[in-house]
Amino acid sequence: MSQTARPQPVTGARVCSIISFVLSAIAILFLPIVFGLAAIVLTVVGFAMGDKVLGKWAIPVAVVATALGFFLGYLAMS
């Protein structure tokens, strides 16, 4: 007998983590001080609300994307 996996319900914590990935991608190219910090804050909020699985990946992604955005902005201005 085969069993199918049930989809997990989407919670507010999961939504925060997913939005932080999107903001991290935006922070690489546009306004890393705004979008990067928003991504970091949303990641911490999502992690604190209980999304430990995506949260442990989203935190370093948000930090690296923010740093990369600052670096690319520096290269573009110099």
Contacts in CASP RR format, 6 or more apart in sequence:
PFRMAT RR
TARGET T0000
AUTHOR 0000-0000-0000
METHOD contacts of the structure
MODEL  1
MSQTARPQPVTGARVCSIISFVLSAIAILFLPIVFGLAAIVLTVVGFAMG
DKVLGKWAIPVAVVATALGFFLGYLAMS
11 49 0 8 1.000
11 50 0 8 1.000
11 51 0 8 1.000
12 46 0 8 1.000
12 49 0 8 1.000
12 51 0 8 1.000
13 45 0 8 1.000
13 46 0 8 1.000
13 47 0 8 1.000
13 49 0 8 1.000
13 50 0 8 1.000
13 51 0 8 1.000
14 46 0 8 1.000
14 51 0 8 1.000
14 54 0 8 1.000
16 42 0 8 1.000
16 43 0 8 1.000
16 45 0 8 1.000
16 46 0 8 1.000
16 49 0 8 1.000
16 51 0 8 1.000
17 42 0 8 1.000
17 43 0 8 1.000
17 46 0 8 1.000
17 47 0 8 1.000
17 51 0 8 1.000
17 54 0 8 1.000
17 55 0 8 1.000
17 58 0 8 1.000
18 54 0 8 1.000
19 42 0 8 1.000
20 38 0 8 1.000
20 39 0 8 1.000
20 40 0 8 1.000
20 42 0 8 1.000
20 43 0 8 1.000
20 46 0 8 1.000
20 58 0 8 1.000
20 61 0 8 1.000
20 62 0 8 1.000
21 39 0 8 1.000
21 54 0 8 1.000
21 58 0 8 1.000
21 61 0 8 1.000
23 35 0 8 1.000
23 36 0 8 1.000
23 38 0 8 1.000
23 39 0 8 1.000
23 42 0 8 1.000
23 62 0 8 1.000
24 35 0 8 1.000
24 36 0 8 1.000
24 39 0 8 1.000
24 58 0 8 1.000
24 61 0 8 1.000
24 62 0 8 1.000
24 65 0 8 1.000
24 66 0 8 1.000
25 65 0 8 1.000
26 35 0 8 1.000
27 34 0 8 1.000
27 35 0 8 1.000
27 36 0 8 1.000
27 39 0 8 1.000
27 62 0 8 1.000
27 65 0 8 1.000
27 66 0 8 1.000
27 69 0 8 1.000
28 65 0 8 1.000
28 68 0 8 1.000
28 69 0 8 1.000
28 72 0 8 1.000
29 69 0 8 1.000
29 72 0 8 1.000
32 65 0 8 1.000
32 66 0 8 1.000
32 67 0 8 1.000
32 68 0 8 1.000
32 69 0 8 1.000
32 70 0 8 1.000
32 73 0 8 1.000
33 70 0 8 1.000
36 62 0 8 1.000
36 65 0 8 1.000
36 66 0 8 1.000
37 66 0 8 1.000
39 58 0 8 1.000
39 62 0 8 1.000
39 65 0 8 1.000
39 66 0 8 1.000
40 59 0 8 1.000
40 62 0 8 1.000
40 63 0 8 1.000
40 66 0 8 1.000
43 55 0 8 1.000
43 58 0 8 1.000
43 59 0 8 1.000
43 62 0 8 1.000
44 59 0 8 1.000
46 55 0 8 1.000
47 55 0 8 1.000
47 56 0 8 1.000
47 58 0 8 1.000
47 59 0 8 1.000
END
